[in-house]
Amino acid sequence: EQQIKMEKEEKLQLQQPVKKEKEKVIKFSALELQIKEMEKNEDNLSEYERMRLGNMRERQMMVEMLNFDEDKEELNKMAQNTRINKPKDYGVREKSSRIKRKVDEEVEKKETGVGGGKGDRQSPNWVGIWTPRTSEKVPYTSQEISAMIPVPRLQLELGEVVEGGQDYYKACRVLQRVQAQF
């Protein structure tokens, strides 16, 4: 572990001089570059260009007097100190009105049932419309229908109801439907 720490320190020390060498490279501003170009051909310049060169030198001296570079460095240091990379929490977005309406409709369906408000009915309305009715067109009770249409009792194994390679969610739905019948 100590060797690893020493190697890391050596790497940091090697990297620091490289950074200092990079900082030593002087970058010239656009104004300084123009002045240098004009100074190369100062003998061949017209009177207007010489006057322009003089103005550019004055502007350069004013920029140096104002110490913009030092101010930039200080601002950069302050910005680095205050800059913290934290994820911003924008909160949870409110659901759209369409989704709210859709959820409300589903809740209403669950409360009233699929059959339009007939209690715990889980089958659609068309189920049972062909069941026998009395002579007064009134449906028989479920006990009377059970007596008239006997349903044989079966004992099923789980493997007979749900296939082995069936989708898990589909199998859950099948089992829920079977459970609802009992």
C-alpha positions in Angstrom: 0.0 0.0 0.0 2.8 2.4 0.8 4.4 1.7 -2.6 1.1 2.5 -4.3 0.9 5.8 -2.4 4.5 6.7 -3.2 3.8 6.0 -6.9 0.7 8.2 -6.9 2.7 11.0 -5.3 5.5 10.7 -7.9 2.9 10.8 -10.7 1.4 13.9 -9.2 4.8 15.6 -8.9 5.6 14.7 -12.5 2.3 16.1 -13.7 2.6 19.4 -11.8 5.7 20.7 -13.8 3.9 19.9 -17.0 1.1 22.1 -16.0 3.4 24.9 -15.2 5.1 24.6 -18.6 1.7 24.9 -20.2 0.9 28.0 -18.2 4.1 29.6 -19.4 2.9 29.6 -23.0 1.7 33.2 -23.6 -1.3 33.7 -25.7 -1.6 36.9 -27.6 -4.8 38.8 -27.9 -6.2 39.8 -31.3 -5.0 43.4 -30.7 -1.5 42.3 -29.9 -1.3 40.1 -33.0 -2.5 43.0 -35.2 0.2 45.3 -33.7 2.9 42.7 -34.3 1.8 42.3 -37.9 1.8 46.0 -38.5 5.2 46.5 -36.8 6.8 44.0 -39.2 6.0 46.4 -42.1 6.2 49.6 -40.2 8.4 51.2 -42.9 5.9 50.5 -45.7 2.8 51.8 -43.8 0.8 54.8 -45.0 0.2 57.8 -42.7 -3.3 56.4 -41.9 -2.0 53.0 -41.0 0.7 54.5 -38.8 -1.9 56.6 -37.0 -4.0 53.4 -36.6 -0.9 51.5 -35.2 -0.4 54.3 -32.7 -4.1 54.1 -31.6 -3.8 50.3 -31.2 -0.7 50.7 -29.0 -2.5 53.2 -26.8 -5.4 50.8 -26.4 -3.0 48.0 -25.6 -1.4 50.1 -22.9 -4.8 50.9 -21.4 -5.7 47.2 -21.3 -2.4 46.5 -19.5 -3.1 49.3 -17.0 -6.5 47.9 -16.2 -5.1 44.5 -15.5 -7.9 42.5 -17.1 -5.8 39.3 -16.9 -5.4 39.4 -13.2 -9.2 40.1 -12.8 -9.9 37.1 -15.1 -7.7 34.8 -13.0 -9.3 35.9 -9.8 -12.8 35.4 -11.2 -11.8 32.0 -12.5 -10.5 31.0 -9.1 -13.7 32.2 -7.5 -15.8 30.4 -10.0 -13.9 27.1 -9.4 -14.4 27.4 -5.7 -18.2 28.0 -6.0 -18.7 25.5 -8.7 -20.1 22.3 -7.2 -21.4 19.5 -9.4 -24.5 18.4 -7.6 -27.4 16.9 -9.4 -30.4 19.2 -9.5 -33.7 18.0 -8.2 -36.4 19.4 -10.4 -39.1 17.5 -8.5 -41.8 15.2 -9.9 -43.6 16.4 -12.9 -47.4 16.6 -12.6 -49.3 14.1 -14.6 -51.1 15.4 -17.7 -54.8 16.0 -17.7 -55.2 13.1 -20.2 -53.5 10.6 -17.9 -55.4 11.9 -14.8 -58.7 11.4 -16.7 -57.6 7.9 -17.8 -56.8 6.9 -14.2 -60.1 8.3 -13.0 -62.0 6.3 -15.6 -60.2 3.1 -14.6 -61.0 3.7 -10.9 -64.7 4.3 -11.9 -64.7 1.0 -13.8 -63.3 -0.8 -10.8 -65.8 0.7 -8.5 -68.8 0.1 -10.7 -67.5 -3.2 -12.2 -67.2 -4.1 -15.8 -71.0 -4.8 -16.1 -72.1 -1.3 -15.4 -72.7 -1.2 -11.6 -73.9 -4.7 -10.9 -71.6 -5.3 -7.9 -68.8 -7.8 -7.9 -69.3 -8.9 -11.5 -66.0 -9.6 -13.3 -67.3 -10.8 -16.6 -68.6 -8.6 -19.4 -72.3 -7.8 -19.8 -72.9 -10.2 -22.7 -72.1 -13.2 -20.4 -75.3 -14.8 -19.2 -77.7 -13.1 -21.6 -78.9 -16.5 -22.9 -79.6 -17.9 -19.5 -83.2 -19.1 -19.0 -85.8 -16.6 -17.8 -89.1 -17.1 -16.1 -92.3 -16.6 -18.0 -92.4 -13.0 -16.8 -89.0 -12.4 -18.4 -87.3 -12.2 -15.0 -84.0 -14.0 -14.7 -83.7 -16.9 -12.4 -81.5 -16.6 -9.3 -78.1 -18.1 -9.5 -79.2 -21.0 -7.2 -82.1 -21.8 -9.5 -79.8 -21.7 -12.6 -77.3 -24.0 -10.8 -80.1 -26.5 -10.2 -81.2 -26.3 -13.9 -77.8 -26.3 -15.5 -75.5 -28.5 -13.4 -71.8 -27.8 -13.6 -69.6 -30.9 -13.0 -67.1 -30.6 -10.2 -63.5 -31.0 -11.4 -60.2 -31.4 -9.6 -57.4 -29.8 -11.7 -53.7 -30.0 -11.3 -51.8 -26.7 -11.6 -50.0 -28.1 -14.6 -53.3 -28.6 -16.4 -54.3 -25.0 -15.9 -51.0 -23.2 -16.5 -48.5 -24.3 -19.2 -44.9 -24.8 -18.2 -43.4 -22.3 -20.7 -46.3 -19.8 -20.4 -45.5 -16.1 -19.7 -45.5 -15.4 -15.9 -47.9 -12.5 -16.0 -50.3 -14.3 -18.3 -50.3 -17.3 -15.9 -51.0 -14.9 -13.0 -54.0 -13.5 -14.8 -55.3 -17.0 -15.5 -55.0 -18.0 -11.9 -56.6 -14.8 -10.7 -59.6 -15.5 -13.0 -59.9 -19.1 -11.7 -59.7 -17.8 -8.1 -62.4 -15.2 -8.8 -64.8 -18.0 -9.8 -64.6 -19.7 -6.4 
